[in-house]
């Protein structure tokens, strides 16, 4: 019996040595080790041997099994090394086969529109500023003339970051106004280097604890604008907004101002744009031919004062563009939730 086991190994060893592919090795493995294979059959026959032969035969059979496994592993490595070597020498490479087409990425529509607006505004002398998404309650609300318990806080359901309520996920990009005033305008005025008008935009992500629907997301994008100088008027504000819309839609867009209340501007407005998609009303403008596009106004004297700017000398205007909504208008997207869904079926269309 012992002899039979050893004589069985030699042809297997030769087959392993002659194997040319992983498939060959798998076949050998199947025919020798798997259930029903030669070695397995021998192991299974041990109980029929005389008791004195069983221990030695069992030991040998297991050694044979181990030798086959080791031989197969070694051969696998040999084949892998050979494949690498072949590739290195350029063997088996068919230059006429079509290549795998790489998947191409593209700019997210929000990024594309943000970059376009940044180009437009920088060409008009604005600087592009950034701010943190976790903001102090002071910058997000208090310095913007929204003290604790002010009813305006209810309009922006807030994600709070700590038990004391000192930090929030910014609910709008308006703290960008506060930072621009404190960090840019005030130091320049103090240093005597202030060259009005100061113009800045602050694009960014904002967060509100809202129930979502086709036009409301809990995470969306806005772009703040701030201009500070002397004798800044509503006329300057309208002029800047018309330029913005011309840049976005590529033509003159009729606008109208309605009174709007925001504690950080006085007077405050809602600027509506004539619907760029229709003449008589459509689903985008909710049949009104006007689209509510951006709130704006003249910077409230309290905000200037809170940030260390003298409102008797300086004035300004600010606007808060709903960037996500503008992107929807621009591309005819009917659900804001698609923008940050990460759904490739949506993104691949841009
Ligand atoms: C503000 O956030 C003010 N900070 C804007 C402002 C800035 C006013 C400067 C005056 C001066 P409001 O909450 O209305 O305002 O939001 C501004 C714009 O963000 C809206 O017009 C709308 O386009 C967009 N927006 C508001 N909530 C959502 C939401 N849940 N999902 C998507 N877009 C939204």
Boltz pocket constraint, residues with backbone or C-beta under 6 A from the ligand:
constraints:
  - pocket:
      binder: B
      contacts: [[A, 155], [A, 171], [A, 172], [A, 173], [A, 174], [A, 208], [A, 210], [A, 215], [A, 216], [A, 217], [A, 218], [A, 220], [A, 221], [A, 222], [A, 225], [A, 262], [A, 265], [A, 268], [A, 269], [A, 292], [A, 293], [A, 294], [A, 295], [A, 296], [A, 297], [A, 318], [A, 319], [A, 320], [A, 321], [A, 322], [A, 323], [A, 324], [A, 325], [A, 336]]
      max_distance: 6.0
